[in-house]
Amino acid sequence: MPRYKLIIEYDGAPYAGWQSQANARAVQDAVEDAIERVSGARPRLTAAGRTDAGVHALRQTAHADLDKEWRGDTLRDALNAHLKLMDDLVSVIAAERVDDDFDARFSARKRHYLYRIFNRRAPPALDKHRVWHIPRKLDTEAMQDAAQILVGRHDFTTFRATHCQAKSPVKTLDRLDVIRRDDAVDIFASSRSFLHNQVRSMVGSLVEVGYGRWTRDDLRAALDAKDRTRCGQVAPPQGLYLIDVDYE
């Protein structure tokens, strides 16, 4: 059966996350429904990252084995037609035939996330469900300086969800940058893989630095403690985006 790689964009607000669940609609359900309507069969999709409820994606990657050959643009357009018909907030940006050994999850070399904070007194009108609104002014220079403590190979137990299923809390964080553009504060994180809730946990702790409640040394102490109770608040899901996945 030919294998296809799909690049998928979605608004996570109405979904219970990427992964199919028994009692709630997930992004995976929406795409698998569209594939079934197009092809007559329902393959199981494998994604590069299982985003949580409310988390968005600009370029999620998934693969599926279909029962016939398709031109990539034809498959893309057919899937989008059905997604539009069902009013799903999901779009297939690209579809292409790939080698049978390609795996959206295990072939990935790096994942890139963006966390968006809206930092002004007045709440957002257009991006209400797509950013974390923080009305209090953040010291983003202090946040950027502290963020570099977390870059590199560390035991990230402090920034790991208690129900995380990863075999090891040790990860290598390649990038963590805090960039302000007027009222927008963007936090970029890159790594080969992340622990469950790692990005949102790091962002919440950096916000403690931005408030002035934590210093750079406090963040280092939290990391070194390897203790989940030492983590700052966990940032809400609506500000998080999976923005890209790298493959060889």
Contacts in CASP RR format, 6 or more apart in sequence:
PFRMAT RR
TARGET T0000
AUTHOR 0000-0000-0000
METHOD contacts of the structure
MODEL  1
MPRYKLIIEYDGAPYAGWQSQANARAVQDAVEDAIERVSGARPRLTAAGR
TDAGVHALRQTAHADLDKEWRGDTLRDALNAHLKLMDDLVSVIAAERVDD
DFDARFSARKRHYLYRIFNRRAPPALDKHRVWHIPRKLDTEAMQDAAQIL
VGRHDFTTFRATHCQAKSPVKTLDRLDVIRRDDAVDIFASSRSFLHNQVR
SMVGSLVEVGYGRWTRDDLRAALDAKDRTRCGQVAPPQGLYLIDVDYE
1 65 0 8 1.000
1 66 0 8 1.000
1 67 0 8 1.000
2 65 0 8 1.000
2 66 0 8 1.000
2 68 0 8 1.000
2 69 0 8 1.000
2 70 0 8 1.000
2 97 0 8 1.000
3 63 0 8 1.000
3 64 0 8 1.000
3 65 0 8 1.000
3 66 0 8 1.000
3 97 0 8 1.000
3 98 0 8 1.000
3 99 0 8 1.000
3 100 0 8 1.000
3 102 0 8 1.000
4 63 0 8 1.000
4 64 0 8 1.000
4 65 0 8 1.000
4 66 0 8 1.000
4 70 0 8 1.000
4 72 0 8 1.000
4 75 0 8 1.000
4 95 0 8 1.000
4 96 0 8 1.000
4 97 0 8 1.000
4 98 0 8 1.000
5 61 0 8 1.000
5 62 0 8 1.000
5 63 0 8 1.000
5 94 0 8 1.000
5 95 0 8 1.000
5 96 0 8 1.000
5 97 0 8 1.000
5 98 0 8 1.000
5 102 0 8 1.000
5 104 0 8 1.000
6 31 0 8 1.000
6 45 0 8 1.000
6 61 0 8 1.000
6 62 0 8 1.000
6 63 0 8 1.000
6 64 0 8 1.000
6 79 0 8 1.000
6 92 0 8 1.000
6 94 0 8 1.000
6 95 0 8 1.000
7 59 0 8 1.000
7 60 0 8 1.000
7 61 0 8 1.000
7 92 0 8 1.000
7 93 0 8 1.000
7 94 0 8 1.000
7 95 0 8 1.000
8 27 0 8 1.000
8 31 0 8 1.000
8 57 0 8 1.000
8 59 0 8 1.000
8 60 0 8 1.000
8 61 0 8 1.000
8 62 0 8 1.000
8 90 0 8 1.000
8 91 0 8 1.000
8 92 0 8 1.000
8 93 0 8 1.000
9 57 0 8 1.000
9 58 0 8 1.000
9 59 0 8 1.000
9 60 0 8 1.000
9 90 0 8 1.000
9 91 0 8 1.000
9 93 0 8 1.000
10 27 0 8 1.000
10 30 0 8 1.000
10 56 0 8 1.000
10 57 0 8 1.000
10 60 0 8 1.000
10 89 0 8 1.000
10 90 0 8 1.000
10 91 0 8 1.000
11 56 0 8 1.000
11 89 0 8 1.000
11 90 0 8 1.000
11 129 0 8 1.000
11 130 0 8 1.000
12 27 0 8 1.000
12 51 0 8 1.000
12 53 0 8 1.000
12 54 0 8 1.000
12 55 0 8 1.000
12 56 0 8 1.000
12 57 0 8 1.000
12 89 0 8 1.000
13 54 0 8 1.000
13 56 0 8 1.000
13 89 0 8 1.000
13 129 0 8 1.000
13 130 0 8 1.000
13 238 0 8 1.000
14 25 0 8 1.000
14 89 0 8 1.000
15 24 0 8 1.000
15 25 0 8 1.000
15 26 0 8 1.000
15 27 0 8 1.000
15 30 0 8 1.000
15 53 0 8 1.000
15 54 0 8 1.000
15 89 0 8 1.000
16 24 0 8 1.000
16 25 0 8 1.000
16 26 0 8 1.000
16 53 0 8 1.000
17 26 0 8 1.000
17 27 0 8 1.000
17 50 0 8 1.000
17 51 0 8 1.000
17 52 0 8 1.000
17 53 0 8 1.000
17 54 0 8 1.000
17 55 0 8 1.000
18 26 0 8 1.000
18 27 0 8 1.000
18 28 0 8 1.000
18 47 0 8 1.000
18 49 0 8 1.000
18 50 0 8 1.000
18 51 0 8 1.000
18 57 0 8 1.000
18 60 0 8 1.000
19 26 0 8 1.000
19 28 0 8 1.000
19 47 0 8 1.000
19 50 0 8 1.000
20 26 0 8 1.000
20 28 0 8 1.000
20 29 0 8 1.000
20 32 0 8 1.000
27 51 0 8 1.000
27 57 0 8 1.000
27 60 0 8 1.000
27 90 0 8 1.000
28 45 0 8 1.000
28 47 0 8 1.000
28 62 0 8 1.000
30 83 0 8 1.000
30 86 0 8 1.000
30 88 0 8 1.000
30 90 0 8 1.000
31 45 0 8 1.000
31 62 0 8 1.000
31 79 0 8 1.000
31 83 0 8 1.000
31 90 0 8 1.000
31 92 0 8 1.000
32 42 0 8 1.000
32 43 0 8 1.000
32 44 0 8 1.000
32 45 0 8 1.000
33 82 0 8 1.000
33 86 0 8 1.000
34 78 0 8 1.000
34 79 0 8 1.000
34 80 0 8 1.000
34 82 0 8 1.000
34 83 0 8 1.000
34 86 0 8 1.000
34 88 0 8 1.000
34 92 0 8 1.000
35 41 0 8 1.000
35 42 0 8 1.000
35 43 0 8 1.000
35 45 0 8 1.000
35 64 0 8 1.000
35 66 0 8 1.000
35 79 0 8 1.000
36 42 0 8 1.000
37 82 0 8 1.000
38 75 0 8 1.000
38 78 0 8 1.000
38 79 0 8 1.000
38 82 0 8 1.000
39 66 0 8 1.000
39 67 0 8 1.000
39 68 0 8 1.000
41 66 0 8 1.000
41 67 0 8 1.000
43 64 0 8 1.000
43 65 0 8 1.000
43 66 0 8 1.000
44 64 0 8 1.000
45 62 0 8 1.000
45 63 0 8 1.000
45 64 0 8 1.000
46 62 0 8 1.000
46 63 0 8 1.000
46 64 0 8 1.000
46 103 0 8 1.000
46 104 0 8 1.000
46 105 0 8 1.000
47 60 0 8 1.000
47 61 0 8 1.000
47 62 0 8 1.000
47 104 0 8 1.000
47 105 0 8 1.000
48 60 0 8 1.000
48 61 0 8 1.000
48 62 0 8 1.000
48 104 0 8 1.000
48 105 0 8 1.000
48 108 0 8 1.000
48 111 0 8 1.000
48 242 0 8 1.000
48 245 0 8 1.000
49 60 0 8 1.000
49 105 0 8 1.000
49 111 0 8 1.000
49 242 0 8 1.000
49 245 0 8 1.000
51 57 0 8 1.000
51 60 0 8 1.000
51 240 0 8 1.000
51 242 0 8 1.000
52 197 0 8 1.000
52 237 0 8 1.000
52 240 0 8 1.000
53 237 0 8 1.000
54 237 0 8 1.000
54 238 0 8 1.000
55 237 0 8 1.000
55 238 0 8 1.000
55 239 0 8 1.000
55 240 0 8 1.000
55 241 0 8 1.000
55 242 0 8 1.000
56 130 0 8 1.000
56 238 0 8 1.000
56 239 0 8 1.000
56 240 0 8 1.000
56 241 0 8 1.000
56 242 0 8 1.000
57 241 0 8 1.000
57 242 0 8 1.000
57 243 0 8 1.000
58 114 0 8 1.000
58 241 0 8 1.000
58 242 0 8 1.000
58 243 0 8 1.000
58 244 0 8 1.000
59 93 0 8 1.000
59 242 0 8 1.000
59 243 0 8 1.000
59 244 0 8 1.000
59 245 0 8 1.000
60 242 0 8 1.000
60 245 0 8 1.000
61 104 0 8 1.000
61 108 0 8 1.000
61 245 0 8 1.000
61 247 0 8 1.000
62 104 0 8 1.000
63 98 0 8 1.000
63 102 0 8 1.000
63 103 0 8 1.000
63 104 0 8 1.000
66 75 0 8 1.000
69 97 0 8 1.000
70 95 0 8 1.000
70 97 0 8 1.000
72 94 0 8 1.000
72 95 0 8 1.000
72 96 0 8 1.000
72 97 0 8 1.000
73 95 0 8 1.000
75 92 0 8 1.000
75 95 0 8 1.000
76 92 0 8 1.000
76 93 0 8 1.000
76 94 0 8 1.000
76 95 0 8 1.000
79 92 0 8 1.000
79 95 0 8 1.000
80 91 0 8 1.000
80 92 0 8 1.000
83 90 0 8 1.000
83 91 0 8 1.000
83 92 0 8 1.000
101 107 0 8 1.000
102 247 0 8 1.000
104 245 0 8 1.000
107 247 0 8 1.000
107 248 0 8 1.000
108 192 0 8 1.000
108 193 0 8 1.000
108 245 0 8 1.000
108 246 0 8 1.000
108 247 0 8 1.000
109 192 0 8 1.000
109 246 0 8 1.000
109 247 0 8 1.000
109 248 0 8 1.000
110 174 0 8 1.000
110 190 0 8 1.000
110 191 0 8 1.000
110 192 0 8 1.000
110 245 0 8 1.000
110 246 0 8 1.000
111 190 0 8 1.000
111 191 0 8 1.000
111 192 0 8 1.000
111 193 0 8 1.000
111 194 0 8 1.000
111 242 0 8 1.000
111 244 0 8 1.000
111 245 0 8 1.000
111 246 0 8 1.000
112 188 0 8 1.000
112 189 0 8 1.000
112 190 0 8 1.000
112 242 0 8 1.000
112 243 0 8 1.000
112 244 0 8 1.000
112 245 0 8 1.000
112 246 0 8 1.000
113 188 0 8 1.000
113 189 0 8 1.000
113 190 0 8 1.000
113 194 0 8 1.000
113 199 0 8 1.000
113 240 0 8 1.000
113 241 0 8 1.000
113 242 0 8 1.000
113 243 0 8 1.000
114 186 0 8 1.000
114 187 0 8 1.000
114 188 0 8 1.000
114 189 0 8 1.000
114 240 0 8 1.000
114 241 0 8 1.000
114 243 0 8 1.000
115 132 0 8 1.000
115 186 0 8 1.000
115 187 0 8 1.000
115 189 0 8 1.000
115 199 0 8 1.000
115 200 0 8 1.000
115 203 0 8 1.000
115 235 0 8 1.000
115 239 0 8 1.000
115 240 0 8 1.000
115 241 0 8 1.000
116 127 0 8 1.000
116 130 0 8 1.000
116 131 0 8 1.000
116 132 0 8 1.000
116 184 0 8 1.000
116 185 0 8 1.000
116 186 0 8 1.000
116 187 0 8 1.000
116 239 0 8 1.000
116 241 0 8 1.000
117 131 0 8 1.000
117 132 0 8 1.000
117 133 0 8 1.000
117 134 0 8 1.000
117 138 0 8 1.000
117 184 0 8 1.000
117 185 0 8 1.000
117 186 0 8 1.000
117 187 0 8 1.000
117 203 0 8 1.000
117 207 0 8 1.000
117 239 0 8 1.000
118 124 0 8 1.000
118 127 0 8 1.000
118 131 0 8 1.000
118 132 0 8 1.000
118 133 0 8 1.000
118 134 0 8 1.000
118 183 0 8 1.000
118 184 0 8 1.000
118 185 0 8 1.000
119 134 0 8 1.000
119 135 0 8 1.000
119 137 0 8 1.000
119 138 0 8 1.000
119 180 0 8 1.000
119 183 0 8 1.000
119 184 0 8 1.000
119 185 0 8 1.000
120 135 0 8 1.000
120 183 0 8 1.000
121 135 0 8 1.000
122 135 0 8 1.000
123 133 0 8 1.000
123 135 0 8 1.000
124 131 0 8 1.000
124 133 0 8 1.000
129 238 0 8 1.000
130 238 0 8 1.000
130 239 0 8 1.000
131 238 0 8 1.000
131 239 0 8 1.000
132 235 0 8 1.000
132 236 0 8 1.000
132 238 0 8 1.000
132 239 0 8 1.000
134 185 0 8 1.000
134 207 0 8 1.000
136 211 0 8 1.000
138 185 0 8 1.000
138 207 0 8 1.000
138 210 0 8 1.000
138 211 0 8 1.000
139 209 0 8 1.000
139 210 0 8 1.000
139 211 0 8 1.000
139 212 0 8 1.000
140 178 0 8 1.000
140 179 0 8 1.000
140 180 0 8 1.000
140 185 0 8 1.000
140 210 0 8 1.000
142 209 0 8 1.000
142 210 0 8 1.000
142 212 0 8 1.000
142 216 0 8 1.000
143 178 0 8 1.000
143 185 0 8 1.000
143 187 0 8 1.000
143 206 0 8 1.000
143 207 0 8 1.000
143 209 0 8 1.000
143 210 0 8 1.000
144 177 0 8 1.000
144 178 0 8 1.000
144 179 0 8 1.000
145 216 0 8 1.000
146 206 0 8 1.000
146 209 0 8 1.000
146 214 0 8 1.000
146 215 0 8 1.000
146 216 0 8 1.000
146 219 0 8 1.000
147 176 0 8 1.000
147 177 0 8 1.000
147 178 0 8 1.000
147 187 0 8 1.000
147 202 0 8 1.000
147 206 0 8 1.000
148 176 0 8 1.000
149 216 0 8 1.000
149 219 0 8 1.000
149 220 0 8 1.000
149 223 0 8 1.000
150 156 0 8 1.000
150 159 0 8 1.000
150 173 0 8 1.000
150 176 0 8 1.000
150 202 0 8 1.000
150 219 0 8 1.000
150 223 0 8 1.000
151 173 0 8 1.000
151 174 0 8 1.000
151 175 0 8 1.000
151 176 0 8 1.000
152 172 0 8 1.000
152 173 0 8 1.000
152 174 0 8 1.000
153 170 0 8 1.000
153 171 0 8 1.000
153 172 0 8 1.000
153 173 0 8 1.000
154 170 0 8 1.000
154 171 0 8 1.000
154 173 0 8 1.000
154 223 0 8 1.000
155 169 0 8 1.000
155 170 0 8 1.000
155 226 0 8 1.000
156 169 0 8 1.000
156 170 0 8 1.000
156 171 0 8 1.000
156 173 0 8 1.000
156 195 0 8 1.000
156 198 0 8 1.000
156 223 0 8 1.000
157 169 0 8 1.000
157 226 0 8 1.000
157 227 0 8 1.000
157 228 0 8 1.000
158 201 0 8 1.000
158 222 0 8 1.000
158 223 0 8 1.000
158 225 0 8 1.000
158 226 0 8 1.000
158 227 0 8 1.000
158 228 0 8 1.000
158 230 0 8 1.000
158 231 0 8 1.000
159 195 0 8 1.000
159 197 0 8 1.000
159 198 0 8 1.000
159 201 0 8 1.000
159 202 0 8 1.000
159 205 0 8 1.000
159 223 0 8 1.000
159 231 0 8 1.000
160 166 0 8 1.000
160 169 0 8 1.000
160 195 0 8 1.000
160 196 0 8 1.000
160 197 0 8 1.000
160 198 0 8 1.000
160 201 0 8 1.000
160 228 0 8 1.000
161 195 0 8 1.000
161 196 0 8 1.000
161 197 0 8 1.000
161 201 0 8 1.000
162 228 0 8 1.000
163 196 0 8 1.000
164 195 0 8 1.000
164 196 0 8 1.000
164 197 0 8 1.000
165 196 0 8 1.000
166 193 0 8 1.000
166 195 0 8 1.000
166 196 0 8 1.000
169 195 0 8 1.000
169 226 0 8 1.000
171 191 0 8 1.000
171 192 0 8 1.000
171 193 0 8 1.000
171 194 0 8 1.000
171 195 0 8 1.000
171 198 0 8 1.000
172 191 0 8 1.000
172 192 0 8 1.000
173 189 0 8 1.000
173 190 0 8 1.000
173 191 0 8 1.000
174 190 0 8 1.000
174 191 0 8 1.000
174 192 0 8 1.000
175 188 0 8 1.000
175 189 0 8 1.000
175 190 0 8 1.000
175 191 0 8 1.000
176 187 0 8 1.000
176 188 0 8 1.000
176 189 0 8 1.000
176 202 0 8 1.000
177 187 0 8 1.000
177 188 0 8 1.000
178 185 0 8 1.000
178 186 0 8 1.000
178 187 0 8 1.000
178 206 0 8 1.000
179 185 0 8 1.000
179 186 0 8 1.000
179 187 0 8 1.000
179 188 0 8 1.000
180 186 0 8 1.000
187 203 0 8 1.000
187 206 0 8 1.000
189 199 0 8 1.000
189 202 0 8 1.000
197 234 0 8 1.000
199 240 0 8 1.000
200 234 0 8 1.000
200 235 0 8 1.000
200 236 0 8 1.000
200 237 0 8 1.000
200 240 0 8 1.000
201 231 0 8 1.000
201 232 0 8 1.000
201 234 0 8 1.000
201 235 0 8 1.000
203 235 0 8 1.000
204 231 0 8 1.000
204 232 0 8 1.000
204 233 0 8 1.000
204 234 0 8 1.000
204 235 0 8 1.000
205 214 0 8 1.000
205 219 0 8 1.000
205 222 0 8 1.000
205 231 0 8 1.000
205 232 0 8 1.000
205 233 0 8 1.000
206 219 0 8 1.000
207 233 0 8 1.000
207 235 0 8 1.000
208 214 0 8 1.000
208 218 0 8 1.000
208 219 0 8 1.000
208 232 0 8 1.000
208 233 0 8 1.000
209 215 0 8 1.000
209 216 0 8 1.000
209 218 0 8 1.000
209 219 0 8 1.000
214 222 0 8 1.000
214 232 0 8 1.000
221 230 0 8 1.000
222 230 0 8 1.000
222 231 0 8 1.000
222 232 0 8 1.000
END
